[in-house]
Amino acid sequence: MKAFDLHCHVSLKPMFQLPGESRLNCWQTVSVVLDDPIGHIVDSQSNLSQISEGCCNLVCAALHPLEMKIADRSLLHEVSYLMPKYVNRDQLKQIASGETPYLQLLKQEYENLTRVMSNPDAKAGAAKSVKVLQSFRDYDPDDMETLHLLFSVEGAHAFYYGRNERDDVNRILHNLEQFVRSEQSPRLLYLTVTHLTQNVFCNHAFGIKIFDKDEFIPSGNGLQEAGRELIRKCYEELPYRLLIDTRHMSLKSRLMLYDFRRENGWNGIPLIASHAGVTGCSYRRMPERKVETHAEKNYIKVVYDKPEGHLPDTLFNPTSINLYDEDIAEILLSGGLIGVSFDERILGAEVKLLIGQKAVEKEFVSVHESELFCGEQVRAYEEEEHMEEEEDENSRSILRLNFHQLQELHLRHLVNTIFHIVKVGEELKEVDPWEHICIGSDFDGLINPIKACVSSSHFCELPDKLKQAFEEYTPGAGFSVRNIEQVVENIMFRNGYNFLKKHFL
């Protein structure tokens, strides 16, 4: 069975090296012993060889210029001493200072991806060549010897000007248009408006995991005027329509986006959630949580009790980076596409091996958007109570697993997420939710992948795992699926294929 991945990064890790002889090409694998204890975050998950091995001849790759604040983290500089083959300290400094601006990084990443269009390993049994699609008419689904690529951009900061300046929105939008019109650029499917740091377009949802939090806490207030101009540009003023990805936008930004689309009659333009999890609830009925206000720093800290999922031993991650039921409805009714993330934390599946399942989740929210998080189900903190106590090992449920059991638990969380999207969609009566779900792995996005599918090379094995899981869990979850094999094929490939056939003209 073929596979389609809506959102992976096939060159994020090699991009740390400066162009030249020492730079890895995107067929090569990053593998470091250091990564074993931290869950293979650094190891390759979706290089071109792995994608080809996974029965995948079609992929949407996210081009992402590393943000200045991430490049400036001491952890990366420490890693550069341990892994000089993969991480170049000089380039990190140039990115952190703006000496190598985002737009230049964006172009470098694409050039690195395409400079070796054929697999340099003649012995490799996987696809031998790459074809960049400028239209879906160029795609040959039967050609498994060729890897067909299309692209998105993750983070509109990519189009800042100068040394990542952003005061003049017209210059930013000009850079976007110049990139889209350039013959040296790929055709883009969608734009992810924001990422992990504050930008000029909209507030972001807190999503950083492996670095100190302070530089990444959201401080904005919803969708800005620059964001409205950007969306108008993408929908109406480019040579082709550039779709908008809601991933990483804050809850308030998303709600404002939906209102803005309605005001302008854009409801029929499909929305994308490229690498998503679900909260398992409406934003109006968030799960029980504790809120601590840090007025002097303009943010609140929210610690949630993770709500139970539809399947045994599953939990949802209720943080606002994930989709609320209202988000799911907006995307489905727009005819859009939801790519399900394979990040164990995003799926609510984070487990410490031999310790237990994480039963709480935290996030940080801009004080300007705090009214959305301080309603019902909020428990006040006692003065002597400390937030950190919510995150120690005592806050984890008693669930000790071996590796095989952990694989099964992660697969169950993946299916649980799919089931929740379908449950919300079936209440709408206007759309078949099974036709709007696909893989959005976020591989090579510095994630801890689910153990049921740790890299794109394992896509070949995933259909059988999903069929087995659907057969086991569908009746108990209250579904009646007449053709499980067809449903799995749709999620793995056909839904993405049909979407691109309609919207990547």
C-alpha positions in Angstrom: 0.0 0.0 0.0 1.3 3.4 -1.0 1.8 6.1 1.6 1.5 9.9 1.5 3.0 12.2 4.2 1.5 15.7 4.4 4.2 17.1 6.7 7.8 15.8 7.2 11.2 17.5 7.1 13.6 15.7 4.8 16.4 18.1 5.2 16.1 19.7 8.7 19.1 17.8 10.2 21.5 18.1 7.3 20.9 21.9 7.1 22.9 22.4 10.2 26.1 22.1 8.1 27.2 24.8 5.8 26.9 24.1 2.1 29.9 22.4 0.6 31.8 19.1 0.7 31.0 18.5 4.4 27.3 19.0 4.1 25.2 15.8 4.3 22.9 15.2 1.4 19.3 14.3 2.0 19.7 10.6 1.2 22.1 10.1 4.1 21.2 9.0 7.6 22.0 10.8 10.8 22.5 8.2 13.6 24.1 9.0 16.9 24.6 6.9 20.0 23.9 10.0 22.1 20.3 9.9 20.9 19.4 6.5 22.5 18.5 7.8 25.9 16.5 10.8 24.6 14.3 8.8 22.3 15.9 9.2 18.9 15.0 12.9 18.5 18.2 13.6 16.6 18.3 10.4 14.4 17.0 10.6 10.9 13.3 9.8 10.6 12.5 10.9 7.0 15.5 11.3 4.8 14.9 10.4 1.1 16.1 6.9 1.5 13.8 6.2 4.5 10.8 7.7 2.7 11.5 5.5 -0.4 11.9 2.4 1.8 8.5 3.1 3.3 6.5 2.4 0.1 6.1 6.2 -0.2 6.5 7.8 -3.6 4.7 11.1 -2.7 5.5 13.4 0.1 4.9 17.1 1.1 8.2 18.3 2.7 8.2 21.2 5.0 11.0 23.8 4.3 11.8 25.4 7.6 14.4 28.1 8.3 15.7 27.6 11.9 14.6 30.4 14.1 17.2 32.7 15.7 16.2 32.0 19.3 16.5 28.2 18.7 19.9 28.6 17.0 21.0 30.6 20.1 20.2 27.9 22.6 23.2 26.6 24.6 22.0 23.1 24.2 22.6 23.1 20.4 26.0 24.6 20.9 26.9 21.8 23.4 25.6 19.2 20.9 27.9 20.8 18.2 30.9 19.7 20.3 29.6 16.2 20.5 28.4 15.9 16.9 30.6 18.2 14.8 29.8 16.1 11.8 26.2 17.1 11.9 26.1 20.5 13.7 28.2 23.4 12.7 28.7 26.0 15.5 29.7 28.8 13.1 26.4 28.4 11.2 24.4 28.4 14.4 26.1 31.7 15.4 25.3 33.1 11.9 21.7 32.1 12.2 21.3 33.4 15.8 22.8 36.8 14.8 20.8 37.1 11.6 24.0 37.1 9.5 22.4 34.2 7.7 18.9 35.5 7.3 15.8 33.3 7.2 15.1 33.7 3.5 18.7 32.6 2.6 18.3 29.6 4.9 15.0 28.7 3.2 16.7 28.8 -0.2 19.7 26.8 1.1 17.4 24.1 2.5 15.6 23.6 -0.8 18.9 23.6 -2.7 20.4 21.0 -0.4 17.3 18.9 -0.9 17.5 19.0 -4.7 21.3 19.1 -5.3 21.4 15.3 -5.3 18.3 14.3 -7.3 19.3 10.7 -7.6 20.3 8.3 -4.8 24.1 8.3 -4.7 24.1 4.8 -3.3 23.9 2.6 -6.3 23.2 -0.5 -4.1 20.2 1.1 -2.5 17.0 -0.7 -3.3 14.8 2.3 -2.7 13.7 5.0 -5.2 16.7 6.2 -7.2 15.5 9.6 -8.3 13.5 12.7 -7.1 10.9 14.6 -9.1 9.7 18.0 -7.8 6.1 18.5 -8.7 4.9 21.9 -10.0 1.5 20.5 -10.7 -0.2 17.3 -9.6 -0.5 16.4 -13.3 3.2 15.6 -13.1 2.6 12.8 -10.5 2.8 9.2 -11.6 1.4 7.0 -8.8 2.7 3.8 -10.4 6.3 5.0 -10.6 7.8 3.6 -7.4 11.3 4.2 -8.7 10.8 8.0 -8.4 10.1 10.0 -5.2 7.6 12.8 -6.1 8.1 15.9 -3.8 5.9 18.9 -3.2 6.6 21.5 -0.6 5.3 23.7 2.2 7.0 26.4 4.3 6.7 26.1 8.1 6.8 29.6 9.5 6.1 32.9 7.6 9.1 34.3 9.4 10.9 32.7 6.4 10.1 35.9 4.4 11.4 38.5 6.7 13.8 40.9 5.0 17.4 42.1 5.7 18.8 40.5 8.9 15.4 39.2 9.7 13.7 42.6 10.0 9.9 42.6 10.1 8.6 46.2 10.6 7.7 46.7 6.9 5.0 44.1 6.2 4.9 45.1 2.5 8.6 44.0 2.1 7.8 40.7 3.8 4.9 40.0 1.5 7.0 41.1 -1.5 9.6 38.5 -0.5 6.9 35.9 -0.3 5.6 36.8 -3.8 9.1 36.8 -5.3 9.8 33.4 -3.8 6.6 32.0 -5.2 7.2 33.5 -8.7 10.9 32.4 -8.9 11.7 29.6 -11.3 14.3 28.5 -8.7 11.6 27.9 -6.1 9.3 24.9 -5.7 5.5 25.2 -6.0 4.1 25.4 -2.4 1.0 23.6 -1.2 0.5 25.5 2.1 2.1 28.0 4.5 2.3 27.4 8.2 1.8 31.0 9.5 3.8 30.7 12.7 6.1 28.3 14.5 7.8 28.2 17.9 8.7 31.9 18.5 6.8 35.2 18.4 6.3 36.7 14.9 4.6 39.7 13.4 1.6 37.8 12.0 -0.1 36.1 14.9 0.4 34.7 18.4 1.7 31.1 18.5 0.8 28.2 20.8 3.5 27.1 23.2 5.2 24.1 21.7 8.9 23.9 22.7 10.0 20.8 24.6 13.8 20.4 24.7 15.0 24.0 25.4 14.6 26.5 28.2 11.1 27.8 27.9 11.5 31.6 28.6 12.3 32.6 25.0 9.4 30.6 23.6 6.5 31.6 25.7 3.8 33.3 23.7 3.4 37.0 24.3 1.1 38.2 21.5 -2.7 38.7 21.2 -4.4 36.7 18.4 -4.2 37.4 14.7 -2.5 40.7 13.8 -3.2 43.0 10.9 0.0 41.7 9.3 -1.5 38.2 9.5 -4.7 39.3 7.8 -2.6 40.9 5.0 -0.6 37.7 4.7 -3.7 35.5 4.5 -5.3 37.8 1.9 -2.1 37.6 -0.1 -2.0 33.8 0.0 -5.7 33.4 -0.9 -6.1 36.1 -3.6 -2.9 37.8 -4.8 -0.4 35.1 -5.7 0.0 33.3 -9.1 -1.7 30.3 -7.3 -3.7 29.9 -4.1 -1.4 29.2 -1.2 -3.4 27.3 1.5 -3.1 28.2 5.2 -2.0 25.7 7.8 -3.4 26.4 11.3 -0.7 24.4 13.1 1.2 26.3 15.8 -1.3 29.2 15.8 -2.6 30.1 19.2 -6.3 29.3 20.0 -7.3 32.9 19.8 -5.4 33.3 16.5 -7.3 30.4 15.1 -10.7 31.7 16.2 -9.9 35.1 14.6 -8.7 33.3 11.5 -12.1 31.5 11.1 -14.0 34.8 11.6 -11.8 36.5 9.1 -12.4 33.8 6.5 -16.2 34.1 7.1 -16.1 37.9 6.7 -14.4 37.5 3.3 -16.3 34.6 1.9 -13.4 32.2 2.0 -15.2 29.4 3.8 -14.8 27.1 0.8 -11.1 27.4 0.7 -9.7 24.3 2.5 -7.8 24.7 5.8 -5.0 22.4 6.7 -3.8 21.2 10.0 -0.6 19.6 8.8 0.8 17.7 11.8 -1.9 17.7 14.5 -3.1 16.1 17.6 -6.5 16.6 19.3 -7.4 17.9 22.7 -10.4 15.6 23.0 -12.7 18.5 23.9 -14.3 21.8 23.0 -12.4 24.9 23.9 -15.5 25.9 25.9 -15.2 22.8 28.0 -11.5 22.4 28.7 -10.5 19.6 31.2 -9.8 20.2 34.8 -6.7 22.4 35.2 -4.7 24.6 37.5 -3.7 28.1 36.4 -0.8 30.2 37.8 -0.5 33.8 36.8 2.9 35.4 36.2 1.7 39.0 35.7 5.2 40.4 35.8 6.2 38.2 32.8 2.9 38.6 30.9 2.0 34.9 30.8 0.0 32.3 32.7 1.0 28.7 33.3 -1.7 26.0 32.8 -1.3 22.5 34.1 -4.0 20.1 32.9 -5.2 16.7 34.0 -5.1 14.8 30.7 -8.6 13.6 29.8 -9.2 9.9 29.0 -9.4 8.9 25.4 -12.0 6.7 23.7 -9.7 3.6 23.8 -8.3 1.7 26.8 -5.3 3.4 28.6 -5.4 6.3 26.1 -5.1 10.0 27.1 -5.5 13.2 25.1 -3.0 16.0 25.2 -5.3 19.0 26.0 -2.8 21.8 25.4 -3.9 24.5 22.9 -1.3 23.6 20.2 -3.7 20.7 19.5 -7.1 20.8 17.8 -10.2 21.5 19.8 -13.5 20.1 18.5 -14.3 23.5 17.0 -11.0 23.5 15.0 -11.8 20.0 13.7 -15.2 21.2 12.6 -13.9 24.2 10.8 -11.3 22.2 8.9 -13.7 19.4 7.9 -16.4 21.9 6.8 -13.9 23.7 4.7 -13.1 20.5 2.8 -9.6 20.6 4.4 -7.2 18.0 5.5 -5.9 16.9 8.9 -2.5 15.3 9.0 -2.1 13.3 12.2 1.2 13.8 14.0 3.4 10.9 15.0 4.8 12.8 18.0 4.1 10.8 21.1 3.7 13.9 23.2 1.2 15.5 20.8 -0.9 12.3 20.7 -1.0 12.2 24.5 1.0 9.0 24.5 4.1 10.2 26.4 5.4 7.4 28.6 8.6 7.0 30.6 9.6 3.4 30.0 9.3 1.3 33.2 7.9 4.4 35.0 4.5 5.2 33.8 2.2 7.2 31.6 2.3 11.0 31.9 -1.0 12.0 33.4 -0.6 15.8 33.3 0.4 18.3 30.6 1.4 21.9 30.9 1.6 24.9 28.6 2.2 28.7 28.8 -0.3 31.2 27.5 0.0 34.9 26.8 -1.8 37.0 29.4 -3.6 38.7 26.6 -5.3 35.4 25.7 -5.7 34.1 29.2 -9.5 34.7 29.3 -9.9 31.6 27.1 -8.2 29.4 29.7 -9.6 30.7 33.0 -13.2 29.6 32.9 -14.8 26.5 34.3 -12.8 23.5 35.7 -10.0 25.7 37.0 -8.7 24.8 40.4 -7.0 27.4 42.5 -3.5 26.9 43.8 -2.9 26.9 47.5 -0.3 29.4 48.5 2.2 26.7 49.6 1.6 24.5 46.5 4.2 24.5 43.7 3.4 23.8 40.0 6.5 21.6 39.7 4.9 19.0 42.0 2.4 18.4 39.2 5.2 17.2 36.9 7.2 14.8 39.1 7.0 11.0 38.8 4.2 10.8 41.4 1.9 12.5 39.0 2.2 9.7 36.5 -0.3 6.9 36.4 0.9 3.4 37.4 1.5 1.8 34.0 4.7 -0.2 33.6 5.4 -1.4 30.1 7.9 -3.4 28.1 8.8 -2.2 24.6 6.2 -4.3 22.8 3.5 -3.0 25.1 4.6 0.5 24.5 4.4 0.0 20.8 0.8 -1.1 21.2 0.0 1.8 23.5 1.3 4.3 21.0 -0.6 2.7 18.1 -3.7 2.9 20.3 -3.2 6.6 20.8 -2.8 7.1 17.1 -6.1 5.4 16.4 -7.7 7.2 19.4 -6.8 10.5 17.7 -8.3 9.4 14.4 -11.5 8.2 16.1 -12.0 11.5 17.8 -11.7 13.4 14.5 -14.3 11.0 13.1 -16.6 11.4 16.2 -16.6 15.2 15.8 -17.1 14.9 12.0 -20.0 12.6 12.2 -22.0 15.1 14.3 -21.7 17.6 11.4 -23.8 15.6 9.0 -22.4 17.5 6.1 -19.0 15.8 5.5 -17.5 12.4 5.7 -14.6 12.8 8.2 -12.9 9.6 7.0 -12.1 11.3 3.7 -10.2 14.2 5.4 -7.6 12.4 7.5 -4.0 11.6 6.4 -0.5 11.1 7.8 1.2 14.3 9.0 4.1 12.7 10.7 6.3 15.7 11.6 9.2 13.3 11.2 12.6 15.1 11.5 10.8 17.9 13.3 12.8 17.1 16.5 10.0 14.9 17.8 9.9 11.7 19.8 8.1 9.4 17.3 5.6 6.8 18.4 7.2 3.4 18.8 4.7 1.9 16.4 6.3 3.8 13.5 9.6 5.4 14.4 10.5 6.6 10.9 9.1 6.8 7.4 10.9 3.6 6.5 8.2 1.8 8.6 5.2 3.1 6.6 5.0 -0.2 4.8 4.2 -2.0 8.1 1.7 0.6 9.3 -1.4 -0.4 7.2 -1.5 -3.9 8.7 -1.1 -2.5 12.2 -3.9 0.0 11.6 -6.2 -2.7 10.2 -5.6 -4.9 13.2 -6.2 -2.0 15.6 -9.4 -0.8 13.8 -10.8 -4.4 13.9 -10.1 -4.6 17.6 -11.2 -1.2 18.7 -13.8 0.1 16.3 -16.8 -1.8 17.9 -16.0 -0.6 21.4 -15.6 3.0 20.2 -19.1 3.0 18.7 -18.2 3.0 15.0 -19.5 0.8 12.2 -16.9 0.7 9.4 -17.9 -1.4 6.5 -14.6 -1.6 4.8 -11.6 -1.2 7.2 -9.1 -2.0 4.4 -10.5 0.9 2.3 -10.5 3.2 5.3 -6.8 2.5 6.0 -5.9 2.9 2.4 -7.6 6.3 2.4 -5.7 7.5 5.5 -2.4 6.2 4.3 -2.7 7.5 0.7 -6.0 8.1 -1.1 -7.2 11.1 1.0 -4.0 13.0 0.3 -4.0 11.9 -3.3 -7.6 13.1 -3.8 -6.9 16.4 -2.0 -3.9 17.2 -4.2 -5.7 16.2 -7.3 -8.2 18.9 -6.5 -6.1 21.6 -5.0 -2.6 21.3 -6.4 -3.4 22.2 -10.0 
